[in-house]
Amino acid sequence: MNLLLLGGLLILMAVAYTLGLKRSKTLAGNSKNSSQLHSRPGYYGTLVALWCGVPALLVLILWSFFEPMVTRHVVEQALPAHVVATLQGAQWDAFLERLKNIATGYGVADQPEAYELKAAAALKSVLTIAPLAKLAVVFAIAAAGLSYALRKIVPQLRARNIVEKFLKIVLALCSGVAVLTTLGIVLSMFSEALHFFKFVNPATFFFGTEWSPGFSANGQATGGYGLLPLLWGTLMISFIAMLVAVPVGLMAAIYMAEYASPRFRNFAKPVLEILAGIPTIVYGVFALLVVGPLLHYLGSLVGININATSALTAGLVMGIMIIPFISSLSDDIIIQVPRSLRDGSLGLGATKSETIKNVVLPAALPGIMGAFLLAVSRAIGETMIVVLAAGNSPLLHGNPFAAVSTITVTIVNQLTGDTDFGSPQALVAFALGLTLFVITLGLNVIALIIVRKYREQYE
């Protein structure tokens, strides 16, 4: 029902826009005297559409929010008090579903009680009247808004100002939703992490070198909850990934920005950026089935034992995945370096390569460093590649050819399976998630600060 109402409102808003546009053009003498209007005709049409749709949409949202409460109140009035007292939570939902079956004629397996028949009759009347009342009220408000807006259209009406102010409010609300969502995620992780630290000492968690989580029958934490092996595995894989992605991505960016012809650049850049659109699970399967066995075979040829699932395998494939991030961002930054700097260097006799090395790259360095830091935060937060390709060995060692475990892999493991979410084994995932969030947030803030300085310098 709500979807049909939304569809009807959209059609009515389209009609309102057309009427508002026609009305404004009529006032302007069919565009012959459009200078008499404060705003362009399209703004008047948009304003009429907003007056028609927005109040009706708000009423529809409020109606849908309060409708279950009203329905419950009507049903409760038809039930004996002792029955209402026994219905709580899921019991009420099940009982309401039973009443709906009785009211709609589907029936129930047993013989309904007299009070159930009475409540079902009351529910049936609500289910019959409510949709029609909602339809009538919503479209009446939409029609009233349409009529009011059409009467308000005069040449002096500042339609553009009103529409732009409304759009600013909508954009601010969208920004608020994003901020509140992030805040909610952080607060939920923080509260669960505090609960976890009631079981495990924070010093043991942040500075411990053993990871073997467990809990006893009475719910107490046992084993080791040390973060350092997981943090080291995360940093090791990220470092290997950056060793692959930084030189390849930066060289690709320099070539496309400084050497490639426009035709080749228009072809190569989208093809390169396709790598960023490949799902990470595909990279993980590729690492597990192709890269890992290949590295193991190549290592055996030279007498080096390289596990198929290792930090090297995960780092190499993750580096390939990050190449488009670095190349695309660096390319955009290099292009924004003023042409006058290049021309001045070339005019003094420097070669193209010397100009790139001594002028372009130093000028673009703040932005390039910001791109590198954003890529690092992307690598640290990666999950599927390391789940499949890094193994699951939470040991503190410096061998990139052996299996390691990361923070993201551990979060997946701790929250997978039939686990009590009140136990330390599950709550530790929130502490790990909060730690990872702080690390990536710090890197993103540093990157944004560097990029902002760069933009202030060349805008």
KOLDO-149228 format. One record per residue (C-alpha): x negated, y negated, z negated; residue in one letter. Coordinates in nm, 2 decimals, padded with zeros to 4 digits. Each point is the difference from the previous one (the first is absolute). Example, Ala and Ser with C-alpha at 12.3 -4.5 7.8 and 13.67 -1.06 7.14 Angstrom:
BEGIN
<<-01.23; 00.45; -00.78>; a>
<<-00.14; -00.34; 00.07>; s>
This chain:
BEGIN
<<00.00; 00.00; 00.00>; m>
<<-00.28; -00.24; -00.09>; n>
<<-00.18; 00.07; 00.32>; l>
<<00.32; -00.08; 00.20>; l>
<<00.04; -00.32; -00.19>; l>
<<-00.36; -00.10; 00.07>; l>
<<00.05; 00.08; 00.37>; g>
<<00.32; -00.21; 00.01>; g>
<<-00.18; -00.29; -00.18>; l>
<<-00.28; 00.01; 00.25>; l>
<<00.25; -00.02; 00.29>; i>
<<00.19; -00.28; -00.17>; l>
<<-00.33; -00.19; -00.06>; m>
<<-00.08; 00.03; 00.37>; a>
<<00.34; -00.14; 00.09>; v>
<<-00.05; -00.28; -00.26>; a>
<<-00.34; -00.09; 00.16>; y>
<<00.16; -00.02; 00.34>; t>
<<00.28; -00.22; -00.13>; l>
<<-00.24; -00.23; -00.18>; g>
<<-00.22; -00.03; 00.30>; l>
<<00.30; -00.08; 00.22>; k>
<<00.14; -00.25; -00.25>; r>
<<-00.34; -00.19; -00.02>; s>
<<-00.03; -00.01; 00.37>; k>
<<00.35; -00.14; 00.03>; t>
<<-00.09; -00.27; -00.25>; l>
<<-00.30; -00.08; 00.21>; a>
<<00.20; -00.02; 00.32>; g>
<<-00.12; 00.34; 00.13>; n>
<<-00.37; -00.10; -00.05>; s>
<<00.03; -00.32; 00.19>; k>
<<-00.04; -00.20; -00.32>; n>
<<-00.19; 00.25; -00.21>; s>
<<-00.21; -00.29; -00.15>; s>
<<00.31; -00.09; -00.21>; q>
<<-00.04; 00.33; -00.20>; l>
<<-00.23; 00.00; -00.29>; h>
<<-00.11; 00.36; 00.08>; s>
<<-00.01; 00.23; 00.30>; r>
<<00.33; 00.19; 00.07>; p>
<<-00.16; 00.33; -00.10>; g>
<<-00.04; -00.12; -00.36>; y>
<<00.37; -00.09; -00.02>; y>
<<00.09; 00.35; 00.13>; g>
<<-00.24; 00.16; -00.25>; t>
<<00.15; -00.21; -00.29>; l>
<<00.35; 00.11; 00.09>; v>
<<-00.11; 00.36; 00.02>; a>
<<-00.16; -00.03; -00.35>; l>
<<00.31; -00.16; -00.15>; w>
<<00.20; 00.29; 00.15>; c>
<<-00.22; 00.29; -00.11>; g>
<<-00.20; -00.09; -00.31>; v>
<<00.29; -00.06; -00.25>; p>
<<00.19; 00.30; 00.13>; a>
<<-00.32; 00.21; -00.03>; l>
<<-00.05; -00.12; -00.36>; l>
<<00.35; 00.10; -00.09>; v>
<<-00.04; 00.34; 00.16>; l>
<<-00.32; 00.06; -00.20>; i>
<<00.17; -00.11; -00.33>; l>
<<00.31; 00.21; 00.08>; w>
<<-00.22; 00.31; 00.07>; s>
<<-00.19; -00.06; -00.33>; f>
<<00.31; -00.03; -00.22>; f>
<<00.23; 00.25; 00.18>; e>
<<-00.13; 00.31; -00.18>; p>
<<00.05; -00.18; -00.34>; m>
<<00.36; -00.10; 00.09>; v>
<<00.07; 00.36; 00.12>; t>
<<-00.13; 00.15; -00.32>; r>
<<00.20; -00.25; -00.21>; h>
<<00.32; 00.09; 00.19>; v>
<<-00.06; 00.37; -00.04>; v>
<<-00.09; -00.03; -00.37>; e>
<<00.33; -00.19; -00.06>; q>
<<00.18; 00.31; 00.13>; a>
<<-00.19; 00.25; -00.22>; l>
<<00.05; 00.08; -00.37>; p>
<<-00.26; -00.16; -00.23>; a>
<<-00.14; 00.34; -00.11>; h>
<<-00.08; 00.09; 00.36>; v>
<<-00.17; -00.33; 00.07>; v>
<<-00.22; 00.04; -00.31>; a>
<<-00.13; 00.33; 00.14>; t>
<<-00.10; -00.12; 00.34>; l>
<<-00.35; -00.14; 00.01>; q>
<<-00.25; -00.04; 00.28>; g>
<<00.00; 00.30; 00.24>; a>
<<00.32; 00.14; -00.16>; q>
<<00.19; -00.31; 00.11>; w>
<<-00.14; 00.03; 00.36>; d>
<<00.11; 00.37; 00.01>; a>
<<00.34; -00.08; -00.14>; f>
<<00.05; -00.29; 00.24>; l>
<<-00.08; 00.23; 00.29>; e>
<<00.26; 00.25; -00.13>; r>
<<00.26; -00.28; -00.01>; l>
<<-00.09; -00.10; 00.36>; k>
<<00.06; 00.36; 00.11>; n>
<<00.33; 00.00; -00.17>; i>
<<00.10; -00.34; 00.14>; a>
<<-00.10; 00.08; 00.36>; t>
<<00.17; 00.34; 00.00>; g>
<<-00.31; 00.21; 00.02>; y>
<<00.10; 00.16; -00.33>; g>
<<-00.20; 00.16; -00.27>; v>
<<-00.06; 00.37; -00.10>; a>
<<00.20; -00.01; -00.32>; d>
<<00.33; -00.16; -00.09>; q>
<<-00.04; -00.37; -00.08>; p>
<<00.12; -00.14; -00.32>; e>
<<00.28; -00.25; -00.02>; a>
<<-00.23; -00.29; -00.10>; y>
<<-00.22; 00.09; 00.30>; e>
<<00.29; -00.02; 00.24>; l>
<<00.09; -00.34; -00.15>; k>
<<-00.36; -00.13; 00.03>; a>
<<-00.02; 00.14; 00.36>; a>
<<00.31; -00.19; 00.09>; a>
<<-00.15; -00.32; -00.14>; a>
<<-00.33; 00.07; 00.19>; l>
<<00.19; 00.07; 00.32>; k>
<<00.17; -00.34; -00.02>; s>
<<-00.33; -00.17; -00.05>; v>
<<-00.16; 00.19; 00.29>; l>
<<00.29; -00.10; 00.22>; t>
<<00.03; -00.37; -00.10>; i>
<<-00.37; -00.09; -00.05>; a>
<<-00.12; 00.04; 00.36>; p>
<<00.29; -00.19; 00.14>; l>
<<-00.04; -00.28; -00.26>; a>
<<-00.37; -00.01; 00.07>; k>
<<00.06; -00.03; 00.37>; l>
<<00.25; -00.27; -00.04>; a>
<<-00.20; -00.21; -00.25>; v>
<<-00.33; 00.02; 00.19>; v>
<<00.15; -00.10; 00.33>; f>
<<00.22; -00.26; -00.15>; a>
<<-00.31; -00.16; -00.15>; i>
<<-00.18; 00.03; 00.33>; a>
<<00.29; -00.17; 00.18>; a>
<<00.02; -00.27; -00.26>; a>
<<-00.38; -00.07; 00.03>; g>
<<00.03; 00.00; 00.38>; l>
<<00.29; -00.25; -00.01>; s>
<<-00.18; -00.22; -00.25>; y>
<<-00.32; -00.01; 00.19>; a>
<<00.17; -00.09; 00.33>; l>
<<00.17; -00.29; -00.17>; r>
<<-00.33; -00.12; -00.14>; k>
<<-00.17; -00.02; 00.34>; i>
<<-00.05; -00.37; 00.08>; v>
<<-00.29; -00.16; 00.19>; p>
<<-00.15; -00.14; -00.32>; q>
<<-00.01; 00.34; -00.17>; l>
<<-00.36; 00.10; -00.08>; r>
<<00.04; 00.36; 00.11>; a>
<<-00.37; 00.06; 00.06>; r>
<<-00.09; -00.11; -00.35>; n>
<<00.27; 00.22; -00.16>; i>
<<-00.10; 00.31; 00.21>; v>
<<-00.37; -00.04; -00.06>; e>
<<00.06; -00.05; -00.38>; k>
<<00.20; 00.32; 00.00>; f>
<<-00.27; 00.19; 00.18>; l>
<<-00.26; -00.13; -00.25>; k>
<<00.21; 00.13; -00.28>; i>
<<00.03; 00.34; 00.17>; v>
<<-00.37; 00.02; 00.06>; l>
<<-00.07; -00.10; -00.36>; a>
<<00.24; 00.28; -00.12>; l>
<<-00.18; 00.25; 00.22>; c>
<<-00.34; -00.11; -00.14>; s>
<<00.15; 00.03; -00.35>; g>
<<00.11; 00.36; 00.07>; v>
<<-00.35; 00.09; 00.11>; a>
<<-00.15; -00.16; -00.31>; v>
<<00.25; 00.15; -00.24>; l>
<<-00.04; 00.35; 00.17>; t>
<<-00.38; -00.02; -00.06>; t>
<<00.05; -00.12; -00.35>; l>
<<00.24; 00.28; -00.07>; g>
<<-00.25; 00.26; 00.13>; i>
<<-00.27; -00.15; -00.21>; v>
<<00.21; -00.01; -00.32>; l>
<<00.12; 00.35; 00.05>; s>
<<-00.35; 00.13; 00.04>; m>
<<-00.13; -00.21; -00.29>; f>
<<00.28; 00.13; -00.24>; s>
<<-00.07; 00.36; 00.10>; e>
<<-00.37; -00.05; -00.03>; a>
<<00.04; -00.14; -00.35>; l>
<<00.20; 00.31; -00.09>; h>
<<-00.28; 00.22; 00.14>; f>
<<-00.26; -00.19; -00.21>; f>
<<00.19; 00.11; -00.31>; k>
<<-00.12; 00.35; 00.08>; f>
<<-00.35; -00.08; 00.13>; v>
<<-00.25; -00.26; -00.12>; n>
<<-00.05; -00.27; 00.27>; p>
<<-00.38; 00.02; -00.05>; a>
<<00.01; 00.38; 00.06>; t>
<<00.21; -00.06; 00.32>; f>
<<-00.21; -00.28; 00.15>; f>
<<-00.34; 00.12; -00.10>; f>
<<00.04; 00.38; -00.01>; g>
<<-00.19; 00.22; 00.24>; t>
<<00.21; 00.31; -00.02>; e>
<<00.34; 00.05; 00.18>; w>
<<00.19; 00.31; -00.11>; s>
<<00.34; -00.13; -00.11>; p>
<<00.23; 00.22; -00.22>; g>
<<00.24; -00.01; -00.29>; f>
<<00.09; 00.23; -00.28>; s>
<<00.33; 00.14; -00.09>; a>
<<00.08; -00.29; -00.24>; n>
<<-00.06; -00.25; 00.28>; g>
<<-00.35; -00.12; -00.11>; q>
<<-00.26; -00.07; 00.26>; a>
<<-00.28; 00.26; 00.04>; t>
<<-00.29; 00.04; 00.23>; g>
<<-00.18; -00.30; 00.17>; g>
<<00.16; -00.31; 00.14>; y>
<<-00.31; -00.18; 00.12>; g>
<<00.05; -00.24; 00.29>; l>
<<-00.36; -00.03; 00.11>; l>
<<-00.01; 00.32; 00.22>; p>
<<00.31; -00.11; 00.19>; l>
<<-00.12; -00.36; 00.03>; l>
<<-00.34; 00.11; 00.13>; w>
<<00.16; 00.23; 00.26>; g>
<<00.23; -00.28; 00.11>; t>
<<-00.30; -00.24; 00.04>; l>
<<-00.22; 00.25; 00.17>; m>
<<00.26; 00.08; 00.27>; i>
<<00.07; -00.37; 00.05>; s>
<<-00.37; -00.08; 00.03>; f>
<<-00.04; 00.27; 00.27>; i>
<<00.31; -00.13; 00.18>; a>
<<-00.14; -00.35; 00.00>; m>
<<-00.34; 00.12; 00.13>; l>
<<00.19; 00.14; 00.30>; v>
<<00.26; -00.28; 00.04>; a>
<<-00.20; -00.32; -00.06>; v>
<<-00.27; 00.04; 00.28>; p>
<<00.23; 00.15; 00.25>; v>
<<00.29; -00.24; -00.07>; g>
<<-00.22; -00.31; -00.01>; l>
<<-00.19; 00.10; 00.32>; m>
<<00.33; 00.06; 00.18>; a>
<<00.13; -00.34; -00.12>; a>
<<-00.32; -00.17; 00.12>; i>
<<00.02; 00.16; 00.34>; y>
<<00.37; -00.07; 00.06>; m>
<<-00.03; -00.36; -00.12>; a>
<<-00.33; -00.10; 00.17>; e>
<<-00.08; 00.24; 00.28>; y>
<<00.31; 00.18; 00.13>; a>
<<00.19; -00.14; 00.29>; s>
<<00.36; -00.11; -00.06>; p>
<<00.13; 00.29; 00.19>; r>
<<-00.20; 00.26; -00.19>; f>
<<00.08; -00.18; -00.33>; r>
<<00.38; 00.01; 00.07>; n>
<<-00.03; 00.37; 00.06>; f>
<<-00.25; 00.11; -00.27>; a>
<<00.13; -00.19; -00.30>; k>
<<00.35; 00.16; 00.01>; p>
<<-00.15; 00.34; 00.06>; v>
<<-00.23; -00.04; -00.30>; l>
<<00.28; -00.12; -00.22>; e>
<<00.20; 00.32; 00.08>; i>
<<-00.23; 00.17; -00.26>; l>
<<00.17; -00.22; -00.27>; a>
<<00.34; 00.13; 00.10>; g>
<<-00.09; 00.37; -00.03>; i>
<<00.16; 00.15; -00.32>; p>
<<-00.27; 00.08; -00.26>; t>
<<00.13; 00.36; -00.03>; i>
<<-00.12; 00.05; 00.36>; v>
<<-00.35; -00.13; -00.10>; y>
<<00.01; 00.24; -00.29>; g>
<<00.08; 00.30; 00.21>; v>
<<-00.26; -00.11; 00.25>; f>
<<-00.26; -00.02; -00.27>; a>
<<00.10; 00.34; -00.15>; l>
<<00.02; 00.20; 00.33>; l>
<<-00.26; -00.17; 00.21>; v>
<<-00.25; -00.24; -00.17>; v>
<<-00.05; 00.22; -00.31>; g>
<<-00.08; 00.32; 00.18>; p>
<<-00.22; -00.19; 00.25>; l>
<<-00.21; -00.16; -00.28>; l>
<<-00.03; 00.34; -00.17>; h>
<<-00.13; 00.15; 00.33>; y>
<<-00.24; -00.29; 00.07>; l>
<<-00.13; 00.02; -00.35>; g>
<<-00.07; 00.38; 00.03>; s>
<<-00.20; -00.07; 00.31>; l>
<<-00.25; -00.21; -00.19>; v>
<<00.02; 00.19; -00.33>; g>
<<00.23; -00.24; -00.19>; i>
<<00.31; 00.13; -00.18>; n>
<<00.28; -00.23; 00.08>; i>
<<00.34; 00.10; -00.13>; n>
<<00.29; -00.03; 00.24>; a>
<<00.18; -00.20; -00.26>; t>
<<-00.24; -00.26; -00.13>; s>
<<-00.05; -00.36; -00.06>; a>
<<-00.18; -00.03; 00.33>; l>
<<00.29; 00.15; 00.19>; t>
<<00.26; -00.23; -00.16>; a>
<<-00.23; -00.30; 00.03>; g>
<<-00.07; 00.05; 00.37>; l>
<<00.37; 00.04; 00.10>; v>
<<00.11; -00.29; -00.23>; m>
<<-00.27; -00.22; 00.17>; g>
<<00.15; 00.08; 00.34>; i>
<<00.34; -00.09; -00.13>; m>
<<-00.13; -00.34; -00.14>; i>
<<-00.18; -00.10; 00.32>; i>
<<00.30; -00.18; 00.15>; p>
<<00.05; -00.21; -00.32>; f>
<<-00.35; -00.13; 00.01>; i>
<<-00.03; -00.04; 00.37>; s>
<<00.33; -00.18; 00.05>; s>
<<-00.04; -00.24; -00.30>; l>
<<-00.36; -00.07; 00.09>; s>
<<00.08; -00.06; 00.36>; d>
<<00.27; -00.25; -00.09>; d>
<<-00.24; -00.18; -00.24>; i>
<<-00.29; -00.01; 00.25>; i>
<<00.22; -00.15; 00.27>; i>
<<00.10; -00.28; -00.23>; q>
<<-00.36; -00.12; -00.04>; v>
<<00.00; -00.34; 00.18>; p>
<<-00.13; 00.01; 00.36>; r>
<<-00.21; -00.30; -00.07>; s>
<<-00.23; 00.20; -00.22>; l>
<<-00.07; 00.25; 00.27>; r>
<<-00.05; -00.27; 00.26>; d>
<<-00.24; -00.19; -00.22>; g>
<<-00.21; 00.32; -00.06>; s>
<<-00.01; 00.09; 00.37>; l>
<<-00.08; -00.36; 00.09>; g>
<<-00.31; 00.01; -00.22>; l>
<<-00.13; 00.30; 00.19>; g>
<<00.12; 00.29; -00.21>; a>
<<00.11; 00.32; 00.17>; t>
<<00.35; 00.14; -00.04>; k>
<<-00.12; 00.27; -00.25>; s>
<<-00.19; -00.26; -00.20>; e>
<<00.30; -00.22; -00.01>; t>
<<00.22; 00.28; -00.13>; i>
<<-00.26; 00.10; -00.26>; k>
<<-00.10; -00.34; -00.12>; n>
<<00.31; -00.21; 00.05>; v>
<<00.33; 00.19; 00.06>; v>
<<-00.04; 00.27; -00.27>; l>
<<-00.12; -00.24; -00.27>; p>
<<00.29; -00.23; 00.07>; a>
<<00.25; 00.29; 00.00>; a>
<<-00.16; 00.18; -00.30>; l>
<<00.25; -00.10; -00.26>; p>
<<00.29; 00.13; 00.20>; g>
<<-00.18; 00.31; 00.10>; i>
<<-00.08; 00.07; -00.37>; m>
<<00.37; -00.04; -00.07>; g>
<<00.08; 00.26; 00.26>; a>
<<-00.26; 00.24; -00.15>; f>
<<00.15; -00.04; -00.35>; l>
<<00.36; 00.06; 00.14>; l>
<<-00.13; 00.31; 00.17>; a>
<<-00.16; 00.12; -00.33>; v>
<<00.32; -00.04; -00.18>; s>
<<00.17; 00.20; 00.27>; r>
<<-00.25; 00.28; -00.04>; a>
<<00.02; 00.01; -00.37>; i>
<<00.38; 00.04; 00.01>; g>
<<00.00; 00.27; 00.27>; e>
<<00.17; 00.33; -00.10>; t>
<<00.08; 00.25; 00.27>; m>
<<-00.35; 00.02; 00.15>; i>
<<-00.17; 00.06; -00.33>; v>
<<00.28; 00.24; -00.11>; v>
<<-00.08; 00.23; 00.29>; l>
<<-00.37; -00.07; 00.08>; a>
<<-00.18; -00.09; -00.33>; a>
<<00.08; 00.32; -00.20>; g>
<<00.10; -00.02; -00.36>; n>
<<-00.31; 00.02; -00.21>; s>
<<00.00; -00.27; -00.27>; p>
<<-00.37; 00.03; -00.08>; l>
<<-00.24; -00.29; -00.05>; l>
<<-00.28; 00.07; 00.26>; h>
<<-00.17; -00.19; 00.28>; g>
<<00.01; 00.26; 00.27>; n>
<<00.22; -00.13; 00.30>; p>
<<-00.01; 00.35; 00.15>; f>
<<00.20; 00.15; -00.29>; a>
<<00.37; -00.03; -00.09>; a>
<<00.11; -00.29; -00.21>; v>
<<00.33; -00.12; -00.14>; s>
<<00.14; -00.35; 00.01>; t>
<<00.25; -00.21; -00.19>; i>
<<00.27; 00.03; 00.26>; t>
<<-00.05; 00.38; 00.03>; v>
<<00.03; 00.04; -00.38>; t>
<<00.32; -00.21; 00.00>; i>
<<00.16; 00.23; 00.25>; v>
<<-00.11; 00.31; -00.19>; n>
<<00.12; -00.13; -00.34>; q>
<<00.35; -00.09; 00.14>; l>
<<00.05; 00.31; 00.21>; t>
<<00.17; 00.30; -00.12>; g>
<<00.22; 00.08; -00.30>; d>
<<-00.16; -00.24; -00.25>; t>
<<00.14; -00.17; -00.31>; d>
<<-00.01; -00.37; 00.08>; f>
<<-00.04; -00.07; -00.37>; g>
<<-00.32; 00.20; -00.04>; s>
<<-00.35; -00.15; 00.02>; p>
<<-00.06; 00.20; 00.32>; q>
<<00.27; -00.20; 00.18>; a>
<<-00.05; -00.33; -00.18>; l>
<<-00.36; -00.01; 00.10>; v>
<<00.11; -00.05; 00.36>; a>
<<00.14; -00.34; -00.10>; f>
<<-00.33; -00.10; -00.17>; a>
<<-00.19; 00.11; 00.31>; l>
<<00.25; -00.20; 00.22>; g>
<<-00.04; -00.31; -00.21>; l>
<<-00.38; 00.03; 00.02>; t>
<<00.01; 00.04; 00.38>; l>
<<00.24; -00.30; 00.02>; f>
<<-00.23; -00.22; -00.19>; v>
<<-00.30; 00.10; 00.22>; i>
<<00.19; -00.06; 00.33>; t>
<<00.16; -00.32; -00.13>; l>
<<-00.34; -00.14; -00.09>; g>
<<-00.14; 00.08; 00.34>; l>
<<00.30; -00.15; 00.18>; n>
<<-00.03; -00.32; -00.21>; v>
<<-00.37; -00.03; 00.07>; i>
<<00.07; 00.05; 00.38>; a>
<<00.28; -00.26; 00.00>; l>
<<-00.22; -00.25; -00.18>; i>
<<-00.28; 00.05; 00.26>; i>
<<00.24; -00.02; 00.29>; v>
<<00.16; -00.31; -00.13>; r>
<<-00.34; -00.18; -00.03>; k>
<<-00.06; 00.10; 00.36>; y>
<<00.33; -00.14; 00.12>; r>
<<-00.05; -00.32; -00.18>; e>
<<-00.33; -00.04; 00.18>; q>
<<00.12; 00.05; 00.35>; y>
<<00.37; -00.09; 00.02>; e>
